Amino acid sequence: MGKSKNSDAFSLLLPLLFFTLVGTSHAGGIAIYWGQNGNEGTLSEACATGRYTHVNIAFLNKFGNGQTPEMNLAGHCNPATNSCTKFSAEIKDCQSKNIKVLLSIGGGIGSYTLASVEDARNVSTFLWNTFLGGKSSARPLGDAVLDGIDFDIEQGSTENYEHLARFLKAYSRKGKRVYLGAAPQCPIPDRFLGTALDTGLFDFVWVQFYNNPPCQYADGNVTNLLNSWNRWTSTVPAGKIFLGLPAAPAAAGSGFIPADVLTSQVLPVIKESPKYGGVMLWSRFFDVQNGYSTSIIGSV
């Protein structure tokens, strides 16, 4: 019995459809930290490159335990004199390009801790009113509504961050989703954020695969890094997991991966994971110096 023209067309479609489904890799983005070097350019300039999908404004480095919260944006502006409100328009500019802008709390230098569940609640209220969708007479970044909060907790107490995550996520009910990011170290579980990550509330987890020799790239060997990546993607409940890397050798004590090694030996493997979100770079200043995101953008 002769085939109709329609069945010919259908048999041609099948292999195409199959190829589309099988050949689709998980396209990722590049997250960048901005705010810790006055010579890295403006927020708008970072977003105008078209290379970043997420920007973490760093850092709110003093909060909790009854302290008056403080933000440090290095040479960009001084929150105490209200000169950081100029970034409100730039935040909106980035968001108009579909870039998520988060405030990063913590960092390597500062004074922060969550003394109790109630303290976590108070900090969440402060963050909501000061940087997210709430209202406050003092909004250091102006009236721009950030997309969420990033937890870069590297010191102080390890307690109560799971409560802060729950309180912040609960604000999503007020109409605009509150995204949560986290920047744990690559040893599992992370000492500060392990319990918080177990809540499954984090949308983006940019794991720091640097300054941690047991689970990072070293001397041409990608094995430890890939083994650690597999543990993260198979055991940690998170929306998307990003490979956190230094954007230049000078950006970290160890763990820098040459761009050609990353694109040939690492990205093809980690992109197989359904949880793959992309690459996080520390930081915008070093990326400007080294052009790392430009070298890898085609493979992320």
N, C-alpha and C positions, 0 to 999 in steps of 0.2 A: 504494500500500500504506500503510495507516494506521500512524502511529508509536505505539509502546507508551508507556505512562506513564514507564517507565524512561528511554527515550531523551529524553523531554522534560526529565526531571530532569538528565540528563547534559549536554544542550545548554545548560541554565541554568548548570551548574557551570563549563563551560569559560570563559565570559567572566569569571566571578568569579576563577577560578584565574589567568587571564591578568593580571587587574588586580592581584591580590595579588603576582605575581612582578614585574611592571613597576613597580608603584607603591611598592615597598619602598625606602625610603631607608636609608642606613647609619646607624643610630642610634649616637650617640657618647656619650662620658662626659666628665666634667670632672676633670682632675688638678690637684692643688693642692700648693704647697710650704708646709710648716708648720715652725716651729722658730726663726725668726729675729727674732721680736718677742714679748716676754713679755706684751704687751697684746692678743694675738690670740685668747686663750682656750685651752682645753685641746684635746687631740687628740680626746677623746670628744665635745666640743661641736662640733668641726668635722664629725666623722662623723655626728653626730645630725641635721645639717641635711638629710641625704638628697640633697645636691647633688653630692657628690664620689664618683668611682669609684676614684680612686687618690690616695694621700697620700704625698708624699716628705718624710721627716723630714730637715731640713737643719741642719747639715752635719757630717760627719766631715771636718774641714778641715786635718788634719795627718796625713800618712802617707807611707810610702816612704823609700827611701834611708837605712834604719837608724834613722829617727826613731821615738820612742814615739808611736803614733797618739793624736790628741786629737779630741774632739768638742766643738762649740760650739752650744748650744741657747739662746743669748742669755739672756733673763731667766727662762726656764722652770725651769731647774735647773742644778746644777753636777755634771758627771760625776765630778769629782775627789772630791766628798764623798758619792758614791753616791746623790744625791738624784734622779737621773733614772730610777731603777728604778720609781718610782711610775707611770711611763707604760706599764709592762708590761701592766697590766690594761686600760688604754685602747687599746693596740694590739690586744689580743685582742677588745675590744669592737668596734673598727672592722672587724676581720676577720670577726667574726660577722655583720656587715651586708654581707658579700661585697665589702668594700673592700680593694684591694691596698695594703699598706703597705711602702714601700721606704725604705732608708737612702740618702740622697744624699751622695756623697763629692765633695769639691772645694769649689766655690763661688768667689766673687769675691775673698775675703780668706782667706789661709791659707798653709800651707807644705806643698806636696805635690809628689811627683814619683815616677816609677818608673825606677830607675837601670838596671835590667837585666831580663831574662826571669826570673831567679831572684828578684829583688825583687818582681816582679809575682806570682810564685807565693807568696812569703811574705805579701804583702798579702792575697791571696785566702784563704790559710789563716787569717789573723787575722780577716777578715770572716766566714768560715764559722763559726769557733768562737765569735766574740764577739757576732754579731748574727743568724746564720742557724741552721742545724740542728745545728751542732757543740756542743762543750762547752768551757767556760772558767770559771775561778774568778772572772774579772772580766767581767761582762756589764752594761755601763752602763744598758741598757734592760731589765734583768731577764731572766726566762726566756722572754719572748715570742719567737717565731720569726718574724722578718720575712719578707716574701714575696720580697724581692730587693734588688738594689743599683742605684742610679741614678748615672750618671756625669755630673756637672756640672763638667767640666774646663775651666778658663778661664785657667790660668797654668802655669808650670813647663815641664817637658819635654813634648814631643809624643809621646814614644816609649813603646812597650810596653803601651798600653792594650788593644790587640787580644789580647795574651797574658793580661792580667787577665780580660778577658771570657771567654776560652776556659777558663781555670782555674775561674772561678766557675760557668760553665754546666755544667762536668763534674760539679759537686756534685749536679746534678739527679738523677743516677743513684742517689743515696742515699735516694730515696723521695719527697722533696718537691721540686717544681719550683722552681728558682731563676730568678725573672724578672729581666731586665735592662732598665733604662731609660737613656736618654741625653738630654741637653739641649744639643745643638749650636747654634751660631749659624746664621743662615739662609744666609750665603754658602756655596756648595758648591765644594770639599769643606771641611768644618770642619777648621781647622788642628790641633786637638788630637784630635778623635775620628773624623776621616775614615777612617783606616785601620781603626780598631776597628769602625766601622759597616759597612765592606765585608765583615766576617766573616758578616753576616747573622744574628748571634746575638741581636740586640736585639729584645725584644718590643714595647717602647714607645719611640718617639723623639719627644720633645716639642721641636720646633724653636723656638728663640727668634727670633720675628719682631718683634724690637724692639731698640733701640739699634744697628740696622744699616740705615741709610737706603737702601742700594741694593735691599733686598729686603723692605721693610716698607710698611705703610700710611702715607701722608702726605698731608695737605691734601686729603682727599676722594678721593684716587686709590688704587684697589685693584689697579691693573695690576701693579706690581712685586711685590706680595705674591702675587698669584695666579700670576704667571709662576714665581716661586720655589717656590711650593707644587707646581706641576706638575713642576718639575725634581726636587724631593725625592721625590714619589710615583712618578715614572717611572724614577729612576736609583738610588735608595738602597734596598738590600735590608733591609727591616725588617718586623716583624709589623704594627704599627699606627703611623701618623704622626699626631701631634697638632699643632694650631696653638697655639704658645706665645705668650701675650700678657700685658701688664701688666693687673692688675685695676683699676687706677686711673691717672690721669695722673701722679700722684706716684710710682708704682711703678717707673718707668723714665725714662730721659732722653728717649726718643722711641718712637713706635710704638703708642701707645694708640689703640684703635679704639672710637668710641662704640658702645654696645650696639645701637642701631637700625641702624647701618651694617653691623655684623657680621652681624646676623640677616637683613638684607634683601639685602646685596650680596656677602657673603663665604661664609657657611655654605651657602647653597643651591648654590653652585658647587663648593666643596671636598668636599661630601658625596657628590658623584658618584664620587669615587675609592674603589675597593675597599679601599685602605689607610687611609682616613679612620678615625681613632680617637676624635677629639673635640677638646677645647680644653684646653690647660694654662694655668693662671693663676699668675702671681707677684704676690702671695703671699696666704696666708690673712689676714694682717693687713690688707692693702689691700682684700681682698674684703669683709671685715667692715665697713671704712670706707665702701666705695662700693656694696656690694650688686650687684656686677657679675654674679656667677654666678646670682643670682636673676633678673636681667634677661634672661639668655640661655638659661637651662636648658630652656625650652620649645622652643628651636630647635636645640639641640645634637644 
